[in-house]
Amino acid sequence: MKDYDADRAAILRDLLTARYSCRAFLSQSVPDETISGIIRDAGRAPSWCNAQPWQVTVTHGVATDRFRTALVETAKAAEPAPDMPWPTAYKGAYGERRRTCGFQLYEAVGIERGDRTGRAAQTMQNYHLFGAPHVAIVHADADLGPYAAMDTGGFVTAFCLAATARGVATIAQASVAAFPAMIRAHFDLPDDRNVLCAISFGYADPDHPANGFRTQRADLSDIYDPRG
């Protein structure tokens, strides 16, 4: 058995702690070799039967702006119709965590709790990709079903950590997957590809208030059930 490596464990813990959902980006592009390195490292994520079901379609430059424009127009005009069903309810602790995260964001950007117009405008920032210079559309073969989505969740986590290690900020967005038909048409993806989420990424705007808060994390006792 390989000895425990405290230094490697500390590096991983630091990356997990440093990662956050960036909601305001600088316009500076990420070098192609950096993007390739992130995706190559994320591809080491585990998957059932080593299927590695994930694929990413990544935009650069004007391609990001074209998609951003098309996505905003679709979000204003169409009803969400995701390939994978969204949660039917956030009960108990899940709902409380969701509300707390929302209140933290609104407080950071100066939106009062009763300001529905301000909240709606902030929600639309999802479809503006928070100004990111790149977006990765994450998709998988529909025939692989929910287990492909579960495996791809590991890829998304690995992508975000690999990006953090390189000084690149990310935000994983289920909201973008609300319009898979438009996304498949826009990027000429086959109909048998399930659009699972997007990852907007680039370099964080350190002065934007939306990047000034961090979400609360559950205590160990809330997620760990040891059995003797």
C-alpha positions as CSV (number, residue, x, y, z in Angstrom):
1,M,0.0,0.0,0.0
2,K,1.4,3.4,-1.0
3,D,2.1,5.6,2.0
4,Y,-0.2,8.6,2.6
5,D,1.2,11.7,1.1
6,A,0.3,14.7,3.2
7,D,1.6,17.2,0.7
8,R,-0.5,15.9,-2.1
9,A,-3.6,15.8,0.2
10,A,-2.9,19.4,1.2
11,I,-2.7,20.5,-2.5
12,L,-6.0,18.8,-3.3
13,R,-7.6,20.3,-0.3
14,D,-6.3,23.8,-1.3
15,L,-7.7,23.4,-4.8
16,L,-11.1,22.2,-3.5
17,T,-11.2,25.2,-1.1
18,A,-10.0,27.7,-3.7
19,R,-12.5,26.7,-6.4
20,Y,-15.7,28.7,-6.5
21,S,-18.4,29.6,-9.0
22,C,-17.2,32.7,-10.8
23,R,-19.9,35.1,-11.8
24,A,-17.9,37.9,-13.5
25,F,-15.0,37.4,-15.9
26,L,-12.4,39.5,-17.6
27,S,-12.5,39.5,-21.4
28,Q,-8.9,38.0,-21.6
29,S,-8.9,34.7,-23.5
30,V,-7.3,31.6,-22.0
31,P,-4.4,30.2,-24.1
32,D,-5.3,27.1,-26.2
33,E,-2.6,25.0,-24.5
34,T,-4.1,25.8,-21.1
35,I,-7.6,24.8,-22.2
36,S,-6.2,21.5,-23.7
37,G,-4.4,20.8,-20.5
38,I,-7.5,21.3,-18.4
39,I,-9.5,19.0,-20.6
40,R,-6.8,16.4,-20.7
41,D,-6.5,16.3,-16.9
42,A,-10.3,16.3,-16.5
43,G,-10.4,13.3,-18.8
44,R,-8.7,11.3,-16.0
45,A,-12.0,11.2,-14.1
46,P,-13.4,7.8,-13.3
47,S,-16.4,6.4,-15.2
48,W,-18.5,3.2,-15.3
49,C,-16.7,0.5,-17.4
50,N,-14.3,3.2,-18.4
51,A,-16.9,4.5,-20.9
52,Q,-15.7,8.1,-20.5
53,P,-19.0,9.3,-21.9
54,W,-18.2,13.1,-21.7
55,Q,-17.5,15.3,-24.6
56,V,-17.0,19.1,-24.6
57,T,-17.6,21.7,-27.3
58,V,-15.6,24.7,-26.4
59,T,-16.0,28.2,-27.8
60,H,-13.3,30.9,-28.4
61,G,-13.5,34.6,-29.3
62,V,-16.4,35.5,-31.7
63,A,-17.8,32.0,-31.4
64,T,-18.5,32.7,-27.7
65,D,-20.2,36.0,-28.5
66,R,-22.4,34.4,-31.2
67,F,-23.5,31.7,-28.8
68,R,-24.0,34.2,-26.0
69,T,-26.3,36.3,-28.2
70,A,-28.3,33.2,-29.4
71,L,-28.6,31.9,-25.9
72,V,-29.9,35.2,-24.5
73,E,-32.5,35.5,-27.3
74,T,-33.6,31.9,-26.7
75,A,-33.9,32.3,-23.0
76,K,-36.1,35.4,-23.4
77,A,-38.4,33.6,-25.9
78,A,-38.5,29.9,-25.1
79,E,-39.6,27.7,-22.2
80,P,-36.9,25.5,-20.6
81,A,-36.9,21.9,-21.9
82,P,-33.8,20.2,-20.6
83,D,-32.8,16.7,-21.8
84,M,-32.4,15.5,-18.2
85,P,-35.3,16.4,-15.8
86,W,-34.6,19.1,-13.3
87,P,-35.2,18.6,-9.6
88,T,-38.9,18.6,-8.7
89,A,-38.3,20.1,-5.3
90,Y,-35.5,21.2,-2.9
91,K,-36.6,20.0,0.5
92,G,-35.2,20.6,3.9
93,A,-31.5,21.3,4.0
94,Y,-31.3,21.3,0.2
95,G,-33.7,24.2,0.0
96,E,-32.1,26.1,2.8
97,R,-28.7,25.8,1.1
98,R,-30.2,27.0,-2.2
99,R,-31.8,30.0,-0.6
100,T,-28.7,30.9,1.4
101,C,-26.6,30.8,-1.8
102,G,-29.1,33.1,-3.6
103,F,-29.3,35.5,-0.7
104,Q,-25.5,35.7,-0.5
105,L,-25.3,36.5,-4.2
106,Y,-28.0,39.2,-4.1
107,E,-26.5,40.8,-1.1
108,A,-23.0,40.8,-2.7
109,V,-24.4,42.6,-5.8
110,G,-26.7,44.9,-3.9
111,I,-30.1,43.4,-4.8
112,E,-32.7,43.8,-2.2
113,R,-34.8,40.7,-1.3
114,G,-38.0,42.2,-2.7
115,D,-36.4,43.4,-5.9
116,R,-37.8,41.0,-8.5
117,T,-36.6,43.1,-11.4
118,G,-33.0,43.0,-10.0
119,R,-33.2,39.3,-9.4
120,A,-34.5,38.6,-12.9
121,A,-31.6,40.7,-14.4
122,Q,-29.1,38.7,-12.3
123,T,-30.7,35.5,-13.5
124,M,-30.2,36.5,-17.1
125,Q,-26.5,36.8,-16.4
126,N,-26.5,33.0,-16.6
127,Y,-27.3,33.3,-20.3
128,H,-24.8,36.0,-20.9
129,L,-22.3,33.4,-19.5
130,F,-21.3,36.0,-16.9
131,G,-19.2,37.7,-19.6
132,A,-16.8,34.7,-19.9
133,P,-14.6,34.5,-23.0
134,H,-15.2,30.7,-23.3
135,V,-17.9,28.2,-22.6
136,A,-17.6,24.4,-22.7
137,I,-20.9,22.7,-23.6
138,V,-20.8,19.3,-21.8
139,H,-22.7,16.5,-23.6
140,A,-23.0,12.7,-23.6
141,D,-24.6,9.9,-25.6
142,A,-28.3,9.7,-24.7
143,D,-28.3,5.9,-24.9
144,L,-26.0,5.8,-21.8
145,G,-28.8,7.5,-19.7
146,P,-28.4,8.8,-16.2
147,Y,-25.2,6.9,-15.5
148,A,-23.5,8.9,-18.2
149,A,-24.7,12.1,-16.4
150,M,-23.3,10.8,-13.1
151,D,-20.0,10.0,-14.7
152,T,-19.9,13.3,-16.4
153,G,-20.4,15.0,-13.1
154,G,-17.0,13.7,-12.1
155,F,-15.6,15.1,-15.3
156,V,-17.1,18.5,-14.5
157,T,-15.6,18.5,-11.0
158,A,-12.2,17.5,-12.4
159,F,-12.4,20.2,-15.1
160,C,-13.1,22.9,-12.5
161,L,-10.2,21.7,-10.3
162,A,-7.8,21.4,-13.2
163,A,-8.8,25.0,-14.2
164,T,-8.3,26.3,-10.6
165,A,-4.8,24.8,-10.6
166,R,-4.0,26.9,-13.6
167,G,-5.5,30.1,-12.3
168,V,-8.6,29.8,-14.5
169,A,-12.0,30.5,-13.0
170,T,-15.1,28.5,-13.8
171,I,-18.8,28.2,-13.2
172,A,-20.8,25.0,-14.0
173,Q,-24.2,26.0,-15.3
174,A,-27.2,23.7,-15.4
175,S,-29.2,26.7,-16.5
176,V,-27.7,26.7,-20.0
177,A,-28.8,23.1,-20.5
178,A,-32.4,24.3,-20.4
179,F,-32.3,24.8,-24.2
180,P,-30.7,21.7,-25.6
181,A,-32.5,21.8,-29.0
182,M,-31.1,25.3,-29.7
183,I,-27.6,24.2,-28.5
184,R,-27.6,21.1,-30.7
185,A,-28.7,23.2,-33.7
186,H,-26.2,26.0,-33.0
187,F,-23.2,23.7,-32.7
188,D,-24.4,21.1,-35.2
189,L,-24.4,18.3,-32.6
190,P,-26.2,15.0,-33.3
191,D,-29.7,14.5,-31.9
192,D,-28.5,11.6,-29.8
193,R,-26.3,13.9,-27.6
194,N,-27.8,14.9,-24.3
195,V,-26.7,18.4,-23.3
196,L,-26.0,18.0,-19.6
197,C,-24.5,21.4,-18.6
198,A,-22.1,24.2,-19.6
199,I,-19.0,25.4,-17.9
200,S,-18.3,29.1,-18.5
201,F,-14.6,29.9,-17.9
202,G,-11.9,32.4,-18.1
203,Y,-10.0,34.8,-15.8
204,A,-12.0,36.1,-12.8
205,D,-12.8,39.8,-12.5
206,P,-11.3,40.3,-8.9
207,D,-13.1,43.6,-8.4
208,H,-16.6,42.5,-9.3
209,P,-18.8,42.1,-6.2
210,A,-20.4,38.9,-7.5
211,N,-17.0,37.2,-6.9
212,G,-16.8,38.5,-3.3
213,F,-18.7,35.8,-1.5
214,R,-18.2,32.0,-0.9
215,T,-20.9,29.5,-0.3
216,Q,-21.3,27.7,3.0
217,R,-20.4,24.0,3.1
218,A,-22.1,21.2,5.0
219,D,-20.5,19.9,8.1
220,L,-18.9,16.5,8.0
221,S,-21.6,15.1,10.2
222,D,-24.2,16.1,7.6
223,I,-22.7,14.0,4.9
224,Y,-20.8,11.2,6.6
225,D,-22.6,8.2,8.1
226,P,-19.9,5.9,9.6
227,R,-21.0,2.3,10.3
228,G,-18.9,0.1,12.6
